[in-house]
């Protein structure tokens, strides 16, 4: 794997991208939620404030209407009590400067209708040329309202700002309780409106039922008053209800928030508007500041994230470099990571692993050396084992030998002593492996030396004695069992001696008979101590007659101790049963065929998932004649 493939998307970039993504999502989500919540709260506050402003304006204008009405009630009462003169009315107007003018309409059956108009001295000069116009207008208006007011003792108001010589005022009508006298007055509300002109955010409009308007614009407003008047008139004509807050758009202007309040009893509609930009100026400022702060936090976090990712990935890069060296076969690595976190633990584990690999490599080299030596030893030991099938004139041999490891502790041999005598030997060292193999090599050399230096009159017990003395001199912990049989085909007998080995068997089946368990003859005589146990051990000889078709059976305990999946041993019973069955199935009673069938039965019984526990040896010797 190349470095380019390893670092197509480095871990450092992944960590930084993950941190920044989480930070961006967190800050973005929080900012969106906070700004949206603040905007909604601010909008609700502005709408509420707009309605409050209208309520305050409505309250102040209503106070002025009630004040004008009370003045007319006073005048009507004085008229009933003392009869008002022009002088008294003029003085009353002078004492109440907000009363611009007062009109009185008498309506009686005797004298008919008469209308008199009284103007405050403050405005006498201003209205000299328009007095007749004002007289006629108020009288006409009053008459038009007489029928509507016939059953209503409340004040009826009319906004009026049609005369530039007069301050902003309202027209108030009052009907006398006698139903023969009506009063009308123009009451100045300019002082009331000026208190709202100081409000720098809202534009106001007060309108009566005939769309006579008073408009108050802020100094900062970029709206033209005529455009404001026209747009708000359209808005009011399309809206029903007494209170409303909404959005309005003026031509070529910023969107505005508009609040509307109606007083059906007075016939007044009041409107307040405010530029959305101005209304949300603080919100927009805070939004920008929040974005700047978020950008600062994001930038600062980016720097911290880069430094933090670098501090982590630097150690991981060291680990990656060490891994590449390890992959190249350089195991002499020591990573210097002093941190006490997971990466530090990984570095220490890597150093330990590299050290263990070095140890393992040394061990593997040593193991390979030993295995090589073991293979050589096995090749040497294999030369000690006779061929699997041996055919002589008077007898034939079939054998099976399998060690548990490379070198085994089982050994058997076949030696021609003379034309009529042959020696058969089988031995089993305790355990298996190299120590047992060395011992079998010693025994084989010892037997070969004995045969090379003595005559053919040497007995089997004498051979065991010499072998025992040589093994005892080794002073080792490995002992051995053994059996030697000397077959004399001329005398038709076999002399034997046993050093604690498994009892050999002779299978002697009479002619025309079926093989049975009773046809096995165990060689139970001439038993002695194990070889190597004591150097002074003595061994005896025994002799047994051998007949044609006899099969001498020699084996080691490893064969009978084979286990199956249930950990049950093959055992002597299964061993004998397998031989009997193989003998019956083989018409010629060939020792080779019988041995092959027995080995097949053992392998079928064996648990092949487990390694062999011991060496296995089996030798069949069939006497021909």
C-alpha positions in Angstrom: 0.0 0.0 0.0 1.5 3.4 -1.0 1.6 6.5 1.1 -0.6 8.3 -1.4 -3.4 5.8 -0.8 -2.9 6.0 2.9 -3.2 9.8 3.0 -5.8 10.5 0.4 -7.9 11.8 3.2 -5.7 12.1 6.3 -7.0 11.7 9.8 -6.0 15.2 10.7 -8.4 16.6 8.0 -11.2 14.2 9.2 -10.8 15.4 12.8 -10.7 19.1 11.9 -13.7 18.6 9.5 -15.7 16.8 12.2 -14.9 19.4 14.9 -15.8 22.3 12.6 -18.9 20.6 11.3 -20.2 20.0 14.8 -19.2 23.5 15.8 -20.9 25.0 12.7 -24.0 23.0 13.2 -24.2 23.9 17.0 -23.4 27.6 16.5 -25.7 27.8 13.4 -28.5 26.1 15.1 -28.2 28.1 18.3 -27.8 31.4 16.4 -30.8 30.6 14.2 -33.0 29.6 17.1 -31.8 32.6 19.3 -32.2 35.2 16.5 -35.5 33.9 15.4 -36.8 33.8 19.0 -35.5 37.3 19.5 -37.1 38.6 16.3 -40.4 37.1 17.2 -40.2 38.6 20.7 -39.1 42.0 19.3 -41.9 41.9 16.7 -44.5 41.2 19.5 -43.0 44.0 21.6 -43.1 46.5 18.7 -46.7 45.5 17.8 -47.7 45.8 21.5 -45.9 49.2 21.7 -47.6 50.4 18.6 -51.0 49.6 20.0 -50.0 51.2 23.3 -49.1 54.3 21.5 -52.5 54.4 19.8 -54.2 53.8 23.1 -52.3 56.7 24.6 -53.2 58.9 21.7 -56.8 57.8 21.8 -57.0 58.4 25.5 -55.5 61.9 25.2 -57.8 62.9 22.3 -60.8 61.5 24.2 -59.8 63.6 27.2 -59.8 66.7 24.9 -63.3 65.8 23.5 -64.6 65.3 27.1 -63.0 68.6 28.1 -64.6 70.4 25.1 -68.0 68.9 26.0 -67.7 70.0 29.6 -67.0 73.6 28.4 -70.2 73.4 26.3 -72.2 72.0 29.2 -71.0 74.9 31.4 -72.0 77.4 28.8 -75.4 75.8 28.3 -75.9 75.9 32.1 -74.9 79.6 32.3 -77.3 80.3 29.5 -80.1 78.8 31.5 -79.1 80.5 34.7 -78.1 84.1 33.8 -78.5 84.3 30.0 -75.2 84.6 28.2 -74.0 87.8 26.6 -71.4 88.2 24.0 -69.0 89.6 26.6 -69.5 86.7 28.9 -68.8 84.2 26.2 -65.8 86.1 25.0 -64.3 86.2 28.5 -64.9 82.5 28.9 -63.1 81.9 25.6 -60.2 84.1 26.8 -60.0 82.2 30.0 -59.9 78.9 28.1 -57.5 79.4 25.3 -57.9 75.9 23.9 -61.5 76.8 22.9 -60.9 78.4 19.5 -64.6 79.2 18.8 -68.1 78.4 20.0 -71.3 78.3 18.1 -74.9 78.3 19.4 -77.9 77.3 17.5 -81.4 78.1 18.9 -84.2 76.1 17.5 -87.7 77.2 18.8 -91.1 77.2 17.3 -91.6 80.9 18.2 -88.4 82.4 16.9 -87.3 79.8 14.5 -83.6 78.9 14.1 -80.8 81.3 14.9 -77.0 80.7 14.9 -74.3 82.7 16.6 -70.6 82.2 16.4 -68.0 83.4 19.0 -64.3 83.4 18.2 -61.5 83.6 20.7 -59.7 87.0 20.7 -56.4 85.2 20.0 -57.6 84.2 16.6 -59.9 87.2 15.8 -57.3 88.7 13.5 -56.4 85.4 11.9 -60.0 84.6 11.0 -61.3 88.1 10.0 -61.5 87.2 6.3 -62.8 83.7 6.9 -65.2 84.4 9.7 -68.3 84.2 7.5 -67.0 80.9 5.9 -66.4 79.4 9.3 -69.8 80.7 10.5 -71.6 79.0 7.6 -69.6 75.8 7.7 -70.2 75.2 11.4 -73.9 76.1 11.1 -74.3 73.7 8.2 -72.4 71.0 10.0 -74.5 71.5 13.1 -77.8 71.3 11.3 -76.6 68.1 9.6 -76.0 66.6 12.9 -79.1 67.7 14.7 -81.2 64.7 13.4 -78.4 62.2 14.3 -78.1 63.7 17.7 -81.7 64.0 18.5 -81.6 60.9 20.7 -77.9 61.1 21.8 -76.5 63.3 24.5 -72.9 62.3 23.7 -70.4 64.5 22.0 -69.9 64.0 18.3 -66.4 64.8 17.1 -65.0 66.0 13.8 -61.3 66.3 13.1 -60.5 69.5 11.3 -57.2 70.8 10.0 -58.5 72.5 6.9 -57.6 76.0 8.1 -53.9 76.6 8.2 -54.5 79.7 10.4 -55.8 77.5 13.2 -54.0 74.9 15.1 -55.1 71.3 14.9 -58.5 71.0 16.5 -61.6 68.9 16.8 -65.2 70.0 16.4 -67.5 68.9 19.3 -71.3 69.1 19.3 -73.4 69.3 22.4 -77.2 69.2 22.6 -78.9 71.0 25.4 -81.3 69.0 27.7 -84.1 71.4 26.6 -83.7 70.1 23.0 -84.0 73.7 21.8 -80.4 74.6 21.9 -77.3 73.1 20.3 -73.7 74.0 20.9 -70.7 73.5 18.7 -67.0 74.2 19.5 -63.6 73.9 17.9 -61.2 72.6 20.5 -57.5 72.9 20.1 -55.6 69.5 20.3 -52.3 70.8 19.0 -50.7 70.6 22.4 -51.8 67.0 22.7 -50.4 66.1 19.3 -47.1 67.8 20.0 -46.5 65.5 22.9 -46.6 62.6 20.3 -44.5 64.5 17.8 -41.6 63.9 20.1 -41.9 60.2 19.5 -39.1 59.7 16.9 -40.2 56.2 15.6 -43.9 56.3 14.8 -45.9 58.2 12.2 -49.5 58.9 13.3 -52.7 59.6 11.5 -56.1 60.5 13.0 -59.1 60.3 10.7 -62.8 60.9 11.2 -65.7 59.3 9.2 -65.3 61.9 6.4 -61.6 61.1 6.2 -60.6 64.5 7.6 -57.1 63.7 8.8 -54.4 64.9 11.1 -51.0 63.5 10.2 -47.9 63.5 12.4 -44.7 62.5 10.7 -41.4 61.9 12.5 -38.4 64.1 11.5 -36.5 61.1 10.3 -39.3 59.7 8.2 -38.5 59.5 4.5 -42.2 59.0 3.7 -44.1 61.7 1.8 -47.2 62.7 3.9 -49.5 62.5 0.8 -48.3 59.0 0.0 -48.7 58.1 3.7 -52.2 59.5 3.7 -53.2 57.7 0.5 -51.8 54.3 1.5 -53.2 54.4 5.0 -56.7 55.4 3.6 -56.6 52.3 1.3 -55.5 50.2 4.2 -58.2 51.4 6.5 -60.9 50.9 3.9 -60.0 47.3 3.4 -59.7 46.4 7.1 -62.5 45.6 9.5 -62.3 45.5 13.3 -61.4 47.8 16.1 -57.7 46.9 16.6 -55.2 45.4 14.1 -51.5 45.1 13.7 -50.1 44.2 10.2 -47.5 44.9 7.6 -47.9 47.7 5.0 -45.8 48.6 2.0 -45.5 52.1 0.7 -44.4 52.7 -2.9 -40.6 52.8 -3.3 -40.2 52.6 0.5 -39.2 50.2 3.2 -41.9 47.9 4.6 -43.7 49.4 7.6 -45.5 47.9 10.6 -48.9 49.4 11.0 -51.2 49.5 14.0 -54.9 50.5 13.7 -57.4 51.4 16.4 -61.1 52.5 15.9 -63.5 54.3 18.2 -67.0 53.7 16.8 -68.6 56.0 19.4 -66.5 59.0 18.4 -66.1 58.0 14.7 -62.3 58.3 15.0 -59.7 56.0 13.4 -56.1 56.2 14.6 -53.1 54.7 12.8 -49.5 54.4 13.8 -46.7 53.2 11.5 -43.1 52.5 12.0 -40.4 51.5 9.5 -39.5 47.9 9.8 -35.8 48.7 9.4 -36.0 51.2 12.3 -38.2 48.9 14.4 -35.7 46.0 14.0 -32.6 48.1 14.1 -31.6 46.8 17.5 -32.4 43.3 16.4 -30.4 43.6 13.2 -27.5 45.1 15.1 -27.6 42.2 17.6 -27.8 39.7 14.7 -24.8 41.2 13.1 -22.9 41.2 16.4 -23.9 37.6 17.0 -22.7 36.6 13.6 -19.4 38.4 14.2 -19.1 36.7 17.5 -20.0 33.3 16.0 -17.4 33.9 13.2 -14.8 34.8 15.8 -15.6 31.7 17.8 -15.6 29.6 14.7 -12.2 31.0 13.6 -10.8 30.6 17.1 -12.1 27.1 17.3 -10.6 26.3 13.9 -7.2 27.4 15.2 -7.6 25.4 18.4 -9.0 22.4 16.4 -6.0 22.5 14.0 -3.6 22.6 16.9 -5.5 19.9 18.8 -5.7 17.7 15.7 -2.0 18.2 15.0 -1.1 17.2 18.6 -3.1 13.9 18.1 -2.2 13.1 14.5 1.5 13.8 15.1 1.6 10.8 17.4 -0.5 8.8 15.0 1.8 9.7 12.2 4.7 8.4 14.2 2.8 5.2 14.7 2.0 5.0 11.0 5.7 5.6 10.1 6.7 2.8 12.6 4.0 0.6 11.1 5.5 1.1 7.6 8.9 0.2 8.9 7.4 -2.8 10.6 5.8 -3.9 7.3 9.2 -3.5 5.6 10.7 -6.0 8.1 12.4 -3.5 10.4 11.3 -4.6 13.9 14.0 -2.7 15.9 11.6 0.2 16.6 11.1 2.3 19.7 8.3 4.9 19.5 8.8 7.8 22.0 5.2 8.7 23.0 5.0 10.0 26.6 1.3 10.9 26.7 -0.9 9.0 29.2 -3.9 8.7 27.0 -5.1 5.9 24.6 -2.5 6.9 22.0 0.3 6.7 24.5 -1.0 3.2 25.5 -1.1 2.3 21.8 2.5 3.4 21.4 3.6 1.4 24.4 1.6 -1.6 23.1 3.3 -1.1 19.7 6.8 -1.1 21.2 5.9 -4.2 23.2 4.5 -5.8 20.1 7.7 -5.0 18.1 9.8 -6.4 20.9 7.7 -9.6 21.1 7.9 -10.0 17.3 11.7 -9.8 17.6 11.6 -12.4 20.3 9.2 -14.5 18.2 11.5 -14.2 15.2 14.4 -15.4 17.2 12.3 -18.2 18.6 11.1 -19.1 15.1 14.7 -19.2 13.8 15.6 -21.5 16.7 12.5 -23.5 16.0 13.3 -23.8 12.3 16.8 -24.9 13.3 15.5 -27.5 15.7 12.9 -28.6 13.1 15.6 -29.0 10.5 17.6 -31.0 12.9 14.6 -33.0 13.8 13.9 -33.7 10.1 17.5 -34.9 9.8 17.0 -37.0 13.0 13.8 -38.5 11.6 15.5 -39.4 8.3 18.2 -41.1 10.4 15.7 -42.9 12.6 13.7 -44.0 9.6 16.8 -45.9 8.4 16.7 -47.9 11.7 13.1 -49.1 11.0 12.9 -52.2 8.7 10.9 -52.2 5.6 7.1 -52.4 6.0 6.9 -55.8 4.2 9.5 -58.5 4.5 9.3 -61.9 2.8 11.5 -64.8 3.8 11.4 -68.5 2.8 9.9 -69.7 6.1 8.0 -66.6 7.2 6.8 -63.2 6.1 6.4 -59.9 8.0 3.9 -57.0 7.7 4.5 -53.9 9.9 3.0 -50.5 10.6 4.9 -47.7 12.4 3.8 -44.1 12.9 5.6 -41.7 15.4 3.6 -39.1 17.4 6.1 -36.4 16.3 9.1 -36.1 14.0 11.0 -38.6 16.1 9.5 -41.5 17.9 10.2 -43.7 20.9 9.0 -46.9 19.3 11.3 -49.2 17.5 11.3 -52.7 16.1 14.0 -54.7 14.3 14.5 -57.8 12.3 17.9 -59.5 12.1 19.0 -62.8 10.4 21.2 -64.6 12.9 21.7 -67.7 10.7 20.0 -69.5 7.9 17.5 -71.0 10.4 17.3 -68.3 13.0 16.0 -64.8 13.0 15.7 -62.2 15.8 12.6 -60.1 16.1 12.8 -57.2 18.6 10.3 -54.5 19.6 10.8 -51.7 22.1 8.9 -48.8 23.5 10.6 -45.9 25.3 8.7 -43.9 27.8 7.3 -40.8 26.1 8.2 -39.7 22.6 10.2 -37.1 20.8 14.0 -36.5 20.8 14.9 -38.1 24.1 13.0 -41.3 23.3 14.5 -41.3 19.7 18.0 -41.0 21.1 17.3 -44.0 23.3 16.0 -46.1 20.4 19.1 -45.2 18.4 21.2 -46.3 21.3 19.4 -49.7 21.5 19.6 -50.3 17.8 23.3 -49.6 17.8 23.7 -51.8 20.9 21.9 -54.7 19.2 23.8 -54.3 16.0 27.1 -54.4 18.0 26.0 -57.5 19.9 25.2 -59.3 16.8 28.4 -58.3 15.1 30.6 -59.4 18.0 28.9 -62.6 19.2 28.0 -65.9 17.8 24.5 -67.2 17.0 24.2 -69.1 20.3 23.4 -65.8 22.2 19.9 -66.1 23.9 17.2 -63.4 24.0 17.6 -62.9 27.7 21.3 -62.3 27.3 20.6 -59.7 24.7 18.1 -57.9 27.0 20.7 -58.0 29.8 23.3 -56.3 27.7 20.8 -53.7 26.5 19.6 -53.0 30.1 23.2 -52.5 31.3 23.9 -50.0 28.5 20.7 -48.0 29.1 21.3 -47.9 32.9 24.7 -46.3 32.2 23.0 -43.3 30.5 21.7 -42.1 33.9 18.6 -40.6 32.3 15.0 -40.5 33.2 13.8 -42.3 30.1 13.2 -46.1 30.5 12.1 -48.6 27.9 10.1 -51.8 27.6 11.2 -54.5 25.1 10.5 -57.9 23.8 13.0 -60.2 21.9 12.0 -63.3 20.0 14.4 -65.7 18.3 12.6 -67.7 15.6 14.1 -71.1 14.8 12.5 -72.4 11.7 14.4 -75.6 11.7 13.3 -76.5 15.3 9.9 -74.9 14.7 10.1 -72.9 17.9 10.6 -69.4 19.2 12.7 -68.5 22.2 11.7 -65.2 23.8 12.3 -62.9 26.7 10.1 -59.9 27.8 11.3 -56.7 29.6 7.8 -55.5 30.9 6.5 -55.1 27.3 3.0 -55.7 26.2 2.4 -59.5 25.9 2.8 -60.6 22.3 0.1 -62.9 20.9 0.1 -65.9 18.6 -3.0 -66.4 16.5 -3.4 -70.1 15.8 -6.6 -71.0 14.0 -7.1 -74.8 13.3 -7.8 -75.8 9.8 -11.5 -75.6 8.7 -12.2 -73.4 11.8 -13.5 -69.9 12.3 -11.2 -67.6 14.1 -12.2 -66.9 17.7 -10.9 -65.1 20.7 -9.8 -68.5 22.2 -7.4 -68.9 19.3 -5.1 -66.2 20.6 -2.1 -67.5 22.7 -0.6 -64.8 24.9 3.2 -65.1 25.7 3.0 -64.6 29.4 6.3 -66.2 30.5 9.9 -64.8 30.9 8.9 -61.4 32.1 11.5 -59.1 33.6 12.0 -55.5 34.7 12.0 -52.5 32.3 15.2 -51.7 30.6 17.4 -49.1 32.3 15.6 -49.4 35.6 18.4 -51.3 37.4 21.7 -52.3 35.8 21.7 -55.7 37.7 18.3 -56.8 36.5 18.2 -60.4 35.1 15.9 -61.7 32.4 14.7 -65.2 31.7 14.1 -67.2 28.5 10.9 -69.1 27.5 10.2 -71.2 24.4 7.0 -71.8 22.5 6.3 -74.1 19.5 5.4 -72.4 16.3 3.3 -74.0 13.6 2.6 -73.3 10.0 0.0 -70.4 9.5 0.7 -69.1 13.0 0.6 -65.3 13.1 2.9 -63.7 15.8 1.5 -60.3 16.8 3.8 -57.7 18.4 2.5 -54.1 19.3 3.1 -51.1 21.5 0.6 -49.6 23.9 0.1 -46.4 21.8 -2.0 -48.4 19.3 -4.4 -49.7 22.0 -4.7 -46.2 23.6 -6.1 -44.5 20.5 -9.2 -42.4 21.5 -12.4 -41.5 19.7 -14.5 -38.3 19.9 -15.9 -39.5 23.3 -12.4 -40.0 24.7 -12.9 -43.8 24.8 -9.8 -46.0 24.1 -9.6 -48.5 21.3 -8.5 -51.2 23.8 -7.5 -54.8 23.7 -11.1 -56.1 23.0 -11.6 -54.0 19.9 -8.0 -54.9 18.8 -8.7 -58.6 19.0 -12.1 -58.3 17.4 -10.7 -56.3 14.5 -8.0 -59.0 13.9 -10.6 -61.8 14.0 -12.9 -60.0 11.5 -10.0 -59.3 9.2 -8.8 -62.9 9.4 -12.3 -64.2 8.5 -12.6 -61.7 5.6 -9.3 -62.7 4.1 -9.5 -66.2 2.6 -5.7 -66.5 2.2 -5.1 -65.2 5.8 -2.5 -62.8 4.4 -0.7 -61.0 7.2 -0.5 -57.9 5.0 -4.3 -57.8 4.4 -5.1 -58.5 8.0 -2.8 -55.6 9.2 -4.2 -53.2 6.6 -7.8 -53.9 7.7 -6.9 -53.5 11.4 -5.2 -50.1 10.7 -8.4 -49.0 8.8 -10.5 -49.9 11.8 -8.3 -48.0 14.1 -8.3 -44.9 11.9 -12.1 -45.1 11.6 -12.3 -45.1 15.4 -9.8 -42.3 15.9 -10.7 -38.7 16.7 -8.7 -37.1 13.8 -9.2 -33.5 15.3 -6.6 -34.4 18.0 -2.9 -35.0 17.5 -1.5 -38.4 18.3 -0.6 -38.9 21.9 1.9 -41.7 21.4 3.9 -43.6 18.8 2.1 -46.6 17.2 3.7 -49.8 16.1 2.2 -53.1 14.9 4.1 -56.2 13.5 2.5 -59.4 12.1 4.8 -62.4 11.5 3.2 -65.3 9.6 4.9 -68.7 9.7 4.7 -70.2 6.3 6.1 -73.7 6.8 
